Amino acid sequence: MDKRRYGRTTEELSIVGFGGIVVKDTEPTEASRLVAKAVDAGVNYFDVAPSYGNAESCLGPALEPYRNGIFLACKTGKRDWAGAQEELENSLKLLRTDHVDLYQLHGMTSQEDFDQATGPGGALEFFVQAREKGMVRHIGFSAHSSEIALALIDQFDFASVLFPINWVNYFQAEFGPAVVARTEEKGMGCLALKAMAKSKLQQGAEKRYSRCWYDPIDDPDLASLALRFTLSQSITAAIPPGDPSLFDMALELAASFTPISEEEIAKLKIEAEKNTPLFELSAA
């Protein structure tokens, strides 16, 4: 699998990452099988969070044999120093490691999130201390708001942002291009979410995949176009949906990645009109 430079660092990450939710609620042998398969396919970027149920406790033992050769990212939804410290210490214990390679403010969406996390006694102050102590190597954030993402990029020298980079969002809501452009300008790493998302679920619609709150793509041809579209942007890597079958599909597609063509982009623009974007620029 191809690898790309992670922002301003010398790290090289696989173009497809392993979302920890893939191993949520799995038996130890199954978690180990899924992780081993990903590593064998060339994946060296793994991402997890405390909010993913028991994913950390499932992922930790499965990753232990490979820990020295992989890039492990984790997150906290806490916005204050004490809360972030408690979550990081617990994550390290569950993940069976003494540090994470990337620690991220998780799901930054509102002005309140921004003010608390970046203010006095906020989570970001703890992140800096944790980096000094060697508990964290790089500092980043994930966001579902373009406005908050851009504000955070200007506020602090983050190593990367984890952000939805998705074809429907791009073409139907202009959601994503500004963040990608700003990270490129700053030399930051840009990690992509929702590359294989198709549409926001309508109210009352049943989820086809229990681990996806949106409607994901399971048609291989469309999934190929969608993933290749995201990987053709100025990003480091993309994390596929948390369903194991969809992750397997992403592994196969990534093994033969080629940049998307203008003709294929034109097809995606037409297809995008049939779907509802997951996010809008007005999200805050």
ROMI-275761 format. One record per atom (N, C-alpha, C): x, y, z. Coordinates in pm, whole numbers, plus 50000, padded with zeros to 5 digits. Last residue first. Example, Ala and Ser with C-alpha at 12.3 -4.5 7.8 and 13.67 -1.06 7.14 Angstrom:
BEGIN
512854977550708513674989450714512905000350787513194943150780512304955050780513204967050780
END
This chain:
BEGIN
478055245451310478815252351413478495246451547477535245550963477625237751088478505245051187477545258250723476975265750835477055258250967478435239950540479355250350583478855258150705477315207150638477145219650566478145229950619477475171450597477785183850668477565195750577476575151450432476575148950576476755161850655474375158650157475675159850225475545157250375472385134949995472365146250088473705147050160472245126349640472515123849781472515136649863472185131049374471155121849426471235120349578474395145849312473105152749313471985144149370476455127749288476335135349413474975142149425476375119349024475915110149129475665117649261477575141648904476195137848869475595129048979480095140349020479275152449036477805149549005481045115848929480755117549072479875129849096481475121748659480495111448699480075113248845483525140448684482255144648624481145134648659485525123948780484995134548867483645139348814486005109248552485435102548669484865112648768487145128848390485925122148346485225115248464489445134848534488415145148518487085138948475490375106948751490435114948628489325125248624492235100349051490965100948979491095110248858495205080549078494485093249090493235093449003494915046949197495395056049093494595069049107495475018849406495095032949392495745039649271495364992149478495544995549336495195010149309494974991549747496124984149694496394987449548492585003849795493805011549818495025004749758490754983249749490794994749659492105002549672491294966149964491454961349827491584973049729490624983050178491974977350166492254972950022487904987350131488844998550121490274993650106486894962050188486764967350054487764978750032487444960850460488094951350370488044956350226485674980650546487104982750562487884973350470483284968150492483614980150415485094983550428483424947550678483324944250536483674956150449483574961250931484684953050882484614949950733482654995250960482164981750935483294973250876483625021050975483995011751079483474997651061484925035150662483875032450761484285021450858488465045650644487195040650590486145038750700490465073250652489975062550739488605058150687493215083150450491765082850473491415071050563496065105650445495435092450454493955093850478496935131450361497895120750392497245107150383495875151950083495715146150215496775135450235494855168349852496125170049925495985165250068493035142649670493195155949727494525156649802492885116549608493475125149505493565139749551491475104649807492925102649807493635110849699488875111849726489445117149849490965116149849488685097249484488495111749486489155117749609489015071249574490065077049489489925092249479486605068349711487865067649784488995073849703484785071149494484725079749612486045080049687485505050749314485535064849272485605074149393485115028349481486425031049421486535045749380482405030049533483355031249645484755034449592481375024649284481205038049339482175040349454482214997549267482585007249164482475021549216481114984449498482564985549477482974996149375478734996849711478924993049571480404994949537478505007849954478944993849951479004988349808478855037650127478875031549994479315016950007476635045050407477935043550341477795037250202474705068250556474575057450458475905056050384475615072650905475255077750773475065065750681476595059751118475425068151143474895074551014477715027351128477745039551046476465047551070477415003651251478535011851295478665024751215475284990751127475124995251265476225004651311474064998150818475264993250887475274999151027471665009150758471994996450694473224989950758469325024450967470745023050934470995009350871466235036950844466965026750918468415026050872464925069850881465485059250796466305049550880464175090951040463395078651049463935067150965465425114650816464825112350947463945099850945467985101050603466785108950625466155105250759471485101550638470245094050650469065103450673473585115050392473005116550526471695108750530475465093150180474405102950204474035103550352478035080250158477195083150041476215094450070481465076950246480085080150284479305083950159484145072450212483205062850152481785064850204485335093050355485605091950211484585082950142485155099250629483935098450547484175097950397488205117650694487065109650736486015109250625491685121750646490315122550594489365112650659494135144450748493645130750754492155130950727496765163850670495295163550661494875149050649499465180250825498885167950777497375169350772500535213050712499995203550809499625190450743501365234350563502225222650566501795212250667499705255450527500455255050653501455243550658498565249450279499285262150295500185261850418497255225850349498335225550249499215237950261495355235650523496375226350574497555225450477493875251650346494585257950458495645248650514492815232650165493695243250115494505249550229491215217550338492325211150269493325221750221489355237550410490215231450513491425224750448488135243250165488825253950238489775248250343486925218250085488025224250011488815234850087484775212450280486035205250276487165212250204481875218150120482385215250254483645206850243480155224549919481445231649924482115229750060477935208649891477945218250002479225226550011478155191949673476825196649709476825207249819480875185749642480105190349526478755196449563481825178949903482545188249815481615194349711479945160349996480155172850069480825183349980480405140149807479095146749813479205160049886483185133749864482745138349732481385145549734484925144250153483955135350091483385141649964486455145650431486815149250293486045139550204486195155150759485465148550650485865154150513489425153450926488275161150879487535153450769491945159851139491165148451090489785153951054494935177851105493495178251129492885165751067498215180551259497255175951159495825178751202499805194551434500465186151334499505182251223499155229051513498785214951514499545207351405499815255251647500615248151548500345233051556496775274351676497855266351733498565258751622494935290351536495135292451679496415286051732494475282751279495105295751300495505298151445493215258651323494455258651245495215271651267490905267851453491905260151527493255259951455489555280151239489945288051357491035280851437489085258251073489945269151025490425277851141487345243551240488615237851194489575248751150485185260851263485975257951383487325251951343484285260450994484645272951059485535270551181483695233750943484765240250868485245252850939483125208951174482755222551136483935228851063484025186551280482905184951187482365198551146487385175851352486325185951353485255182351251490205166851550489205163451449488065173351462493685175551591492275176451628491425170751516496965170351742496045173551633494625175151683500375165751813499085171051860498225174851740502665138651869502115149351785500745153251838503315122952096504365127652005503895139451920502745118752440502165122352310503295127252221504305114552653503075106652646502415108052509506475130752690506645119152604505425110152597506255154452821506535142752903506695129952821505525171752618506805173852684507235161752766502965161852569504005160552466505385162152526501695169752801501805155452772502865152952665501765197552767502515191452877502745176552851500045199252547501425204252536502295198152645497665188852655498315182252541499785186252532497005208552844497455195352889498165187952777496255228752669497375231152761497915217852813494015216652554495205219152472496435221852559492055216152753492695203652711493995206152634492535245252971491865237052871492675224852832493585264353132493135252053195492435242553100492525289652909493295286253029492715273753097491395275652587491515285652692492365281052809490885255752409492085263852385492325274352492488545243952506489725235652479491005243852465486745265752528487155258152645488455250552621486525275852265486895284652376487415276752495485735252952114486965260352084487435268152206483275246252226484365236452221485705243752206481925270252171482155266352310483275256052319481705268951900482555279451956482875276452102481745233751801481115246451840482145256551890483385211651728482245215751645481735229751675485635186051739485495200451766484455206351670486155157851769484855163151732484645177851768488805157652002487855149751923486555157351896492125165351983490845170352034489775164251943494465138351974493605148051906492435152651992497745126751941496605128552032495795140351981499845103151799499025115051773497875115451872501165082551921501895090551823501165103451789501065077352271500405076852141501165086052047502785056552515502575069152443501675066652321502975032152624503355043352711503195056852641500305007852591501445015352539501765026752635497744995452594498974988352631500214994852571495315006652572496025004152446497384997452468494615010452837493835001052756494574997252627496565029652911496465016952983495745006452896496005050452739497325044252734497295030452801493415057052827493635051952691494975044752680493935067153082493145055053068493345048752930495415089953016496015079753102495255066553091493475103852864494715099152802495345088052885491455109053055491165100652939492445095352875492815125453239492235112753283491985103453164493455147153074494505139353138493995125653180490925156753007491795151652902492905142952961490015165053260489295154853186490165148453079491905184953326491725173153411491045161753336491585204153110492865197653142492635184553215488615200752901489365206453013490615198153041487245187052711487755200352673488595206852783487095153652590487135162952702487755176152658487375135552394486245144752380486185154752493490475126552254489675128852374488545138652342492175100352069491465113052082490875114452222495005086551888493885085551981493285099551999497055067551670496375080151700495205077451795500065052551600498825051151676498265064851714501785037151361501495050851405500115050451469503955008351408502735015151362502625029151424506024993751509506044996651366504825004151315505664988851776506844996651737506835000551590503304972351783503294986151830504474994351780502674946751717503084955451606503394969751652501724933151938502884927451866503454936851760499514950852016500744949652095501924943752017497104950751888498164959051832499524956651898495524934652047495734930751907496904938251844495424948752290496114935852283496434931652140493994973252186495274973052256496014959852247491444968052080492554971151990493904969452058489754963652296489874953352192491124955452107489994987252436490374974952505490484963152408489035005052237490405006152287490864993152353486334997252197487324995752089488754996352140484024997752343485174990652400486294988852299482985028852219482645017352301483885010952362484405051752124484085040452037483805027752118485315071252291483875071352260483455059852169488075069152299487295063752410485805062752379489345059651973488885069852069488095063252180491835055151713490805050351803490415061651897493715044551433493075055551502491935050251589496745036651269495595031851344495045043451427498775029751006498105040951074496815035851136499755010450844500555013450964499955024851046498944985350615498414996150701499344998050822499664963950457500494975950452500004987450537498454939950487498094947650366498874960750355499344932650735499854925150620499554932450489497724949950885499184951750884499794944650763495204938350834495484952150795496994954650786495544912850947495224914150805495544928150754495964919851214497034913251139496794914450988493434930451278494624939051284495744932951201491834907651246491554919651168492774928951165492974889851434492924886351291492744898751205492554903451674493924900651630493974897351482489764902651681490454915551677491884913751626489414875051701488934882051583489604895651569490514869651952491074863151833490644870051704488894885952126490324888452108490924882151982485754894951970486544886052055488034888552028484474928751943484974916151885485694907951992483594954352008482764942852045483214929651983485474969751750484544971351862483714958551881487104969951533487244958751626486334959851747486374993051400486314980351326486374968451423487025014351554485645009351567485464996151492489545022851479489415013251587488025007351603490375023651142489565029751246489265019551354493315024650979492435015051046491685022351157493875042350668494085039650808493035030150863495485044150361494265040250430494615036650574498075051050309497015059950258495635056150311500335049550585499575042650480498405051350437502745075550645501535068250683500905061350562505805084150762505125079950639503945071150679507415111650925506565099650931505955096850793508735134650946509355124750857508565111750857506415162850935507255152851000507945144150896504555179850837505935184750838506895174650898502365154750715502605168850743504075172750734503495125350652502545130950748502975145150783503835112650326504415120450434503315126550521502335080850251502555095050225503115101850349502335049150081502435057150202502745071550163500495022549922501245035049918501265041750055500854988150000500005000050000500895012550000
END
